[in-house]
Amino acid sequence: MPRTAPQPIRREDYRPPAFLVDTIDLALELRDEGTIVHSRLSIRRNPETADRTAPLVLDGEELSLTSLLLNGERLGDNRYQLEPQRLVIRDVPDRFELSVTTEIHPHRNTTLSGLYVSGGNYCTQCEAEGFRRITYFPDRPDVMARYTTTIAANKARYPVLLSNGNADGGGDLPGGRHWARWVDPFPKPSYLFALVAGDLVALEDRFTTFSGRDVTLRIYVRAEDRDKCGHAMESLKKAMRWDEEHFGREYDLDLFMIMAVSDFNFGAMENKGLNIFNTKYVLARPETATDADYLGIEGVIAHEYFHNWTGNRVTCRDWFQLSLKEGLTVFRDQEFSSDMNSRAVKRIADVRRLRAAQFPEDAGPTAHPVRPDSYIAIDNFYTPTVYEKGAEVIRMIHTLLGAENFRAGMDLYFVRHDGQAVTCEEFVKAMEDASGVNLAQFRLWYAQAGTPEIEVEEGWDDASGTLALTVRQTLAPTPGQPVKKPMVIPLAIGLLDESGGELPIRLEGEGEALPGTRVLPVRSPEERFRFTGLSKRPAISLLRGFSAPVRLKPFSRERLTFLFAHDGDPFARWEAGQQLATSLLLDMARSWRQGGRSGLDPAFIDALGQTLADHRLDAAFRAEAINLPSEAFLADQMGVADPEAIFAAREAARAAVAARLSEALLAAYQVNQEGGRYRVEPEAIGRRALKNMALSYLAVPGGDPRGLEIAMSQYRHGGNMTDVLSALSLLADRPEPEREAAFADFYERWRDEALVVDKWFALQAMSRLPDTLERIRRLLQHSAFTYGNPNRVYALIANFGTGNPVRFHASDGSGYRFLADQVLILDRRNPQVASRLLPPLGRWRRQTPARQALMRSELQRVLETPQLSKQTYEIASKGLA
């Protein structure tokens, strides 16, 4: 443990910056022996601060200061104070120019924060606090300056020199070097600064905006990857057009650039005009990328482009407001992907992700509001709560206001705050002012952590044809918030007749019955709603479209069976099937834990079969509908999780489905086989999804031998990575010799494709075979594994901790010891990655007492390690709290 525990930064302590920077001229001399950074800052005292004598404080980490001039005068040691993480200059005038020269060493930078070298190319990552590793600066989002950047480097090794904004000159220098200058006309915070220098090629295209401006588009990659950028470019153009059509937002520079880098802590970064991407979200061709990869690229390209307005032109005042840009932009990219593909399937996928990652976070020791109140390391708050739950908060505003008012609110937000650093409150205020809707109580979604639970009680009066609903909401205590207030919860409902037809809905006191889905705004701990004019008791469809991020107490199995067969809302229909399956699987798990061997209800299997055969539903939806809930989701529904019983019950259920529906599954597999060219289109993606879901049942271990034969054949002859990897993932759980041969063959075929090798590692990390951990330990010694590449670490180590519950939670604690060991190894070189591996150990409260003790012991071991980073310290300490 550090000698002195890191102190938290609190939102309530925010103060405006004492000084503002109007312009910054950067000149970087890139050299292997060390990079020299010259910065010239035009600084003025902030008129909004009361203290007119405050010193100038600049952030800086891992910097060697070589020169410091104020208005051209060199400052002696007595004029400033140099501390480990800041530079303090006292007695400065109200306006002045500060020139700073520092030396940094990007080749030694293993944190991948600031300026570093990856694959022989220089690149930056400055969000959240990386710019301070390049030069001394007030590194906070509410200091927005206009940047001019000049880069000089060896021309042969680094022929491409890029930064934010528009190109503004360049040329040759003595000694085989050259230079380039970039000017960004828009003020931006330091976290949006970007620089790239390398031996790169560009895929180039053009886009004409709706006002007629011509924009050049370039994606920079290694020469051998240029042929894998086509899908990313098409996704970018689609996103640009969509943002114009749906939000009226036009791109504002002459050039939009993307650079793909293999060593990157994040998925991508929205730096103004020069987005830097993990190669995972740029490179794709059918032989190397799956359907999920193609969809992921489309979504992430859109997300980072949309940040140009929701994040760059309007940015956050401080890091507590992170969801102001991230939650809003996730909502925007979700809507874009829904329009490009299947809206129903996209919604299901988003809710699966929310429940898998964010619901457990809300229920655990690191629970925090969408707008956090404190942090030790801001790197730890790039969380599912800020992103995914933040998007759900935006979606609820859209639901409550309606599409027209929401668009008006967005327009007002941009008009008011373009070029500013603002707060979540200012976003909500724009929505209120544009719509006239009071959102005072709704603001609690930003302030309170936790997942509300909803219980609905029905009352039917046959004589009057009236249905009464009593809706109760509760919100459990979370760390630091023992008492909660009731939230505003938009509860979308539908009423169905006995054949599943939609009934018109009339609330008591309304004159006209309105058809389709209605949204009931639940504001109190208990509310009653009465529906009149009904001839027979209807079936209620609740939380349609997942209208709020809540837990809904399930209906009876009889009601769920009816909704699974008939509900016209795709999400509600899928949800009914999932809740029914969950109820049955948990019964099976309890039986297995007590030594019994109860099976899956044949009636439910038949319902799956009917859904499988219902060709009125699109194939992608059917694939989702027949997929059983995950082990992690099932564990989340238990008071005390039992990973072995859940795994055994789920495997038994899959085998029962395969046995009873074998011919129907085989027929679905065969009819959805594709011929001809691989297509990245919703129908084709859906057919592949259904085919491979059918195969996942057919190839269940211990099932029909034909399943293994089909999987092996698909592996050998699959014409695209989606089919090849789907087959290989099924072989990963089989102990037969075919498994070893397939994995060896796969590696030899794709050893030169880094992103494909990541998939190879990931499948082995998530194998349910008993010797998985031993295999992982051997893979750590594999020549293709490196701790220096976050993708590789996430593939092999993170996937074991989050994607393999039955092996991670081994009763001897070996999985816990392994994860803690890896966290400590990584903490010394890349604390951001290390801290992201740790959360599974903090979720010990729902485990058995024996597992709780083992998990706590490993957290304590991590916490007591000398010189632990503040990032890992924060997660470990909260895990034990």
Secondary structure by P-SEA (a helix, b strand, c coil): cccccbbbbbccccccccccccbbbbbbbccccbbbbbbbbbcccccccccccccbbbbbcccccccccccccccccccccccccbbbbccccccbbbbbbbbbbcccccccccccccccbbbbbcccccccccccccccccbbbbbbbbbbccccccccccccccccccccccccccbbbbbbccccccccbbbbbccccccccccccccbbbbbbbbbcccccccccaaaaaaaaaaaaaaaaaccccccccbbbbbbbccccccccccccbbbbcccccccccccccaaaaaaaaaaaaaaaacccccccccccccccccccaaaaaaaaaaaaaaaccaaaaaaaaaaaaaaccaaaaaccccccccccccccccccccccccaaaaaaaaaaaaaacaaaaaaaaaaaaaacccccccaaaaaaaaaaaccccccccccccccbbbbbbbbbbbbbccccbbbbbbbbbbcccccccccccccccccbbbbcccccbbbbbccccccccccbbbbbccccbbbbbbcccccccccccccccccccccccccaaaaaaaaaccccaaaaaaaaaaaaaaaaaaaaaaaaacccccccaaaaaaaaaaaacccccaaaaaaaaccccaaaaaaacccccaaaaaaaaaaaaaaaaaaaaaaaaaaaaaacccccccccaaaaaaaaaaaaaaaaaacccccaaaaaaaaaaaaccccaaaaaaaaaaacccccaaaaaaaaaaaaaccccaaaaaaaaaaaaaccccaaaaaaaaaaaccccccccaaaaaacccccccccccccccccaaaaaaaaaaaaaaccccaaaaaaacccccccccccaaaaaaaaaaaaaaaacccccaaaaaaaaaaac
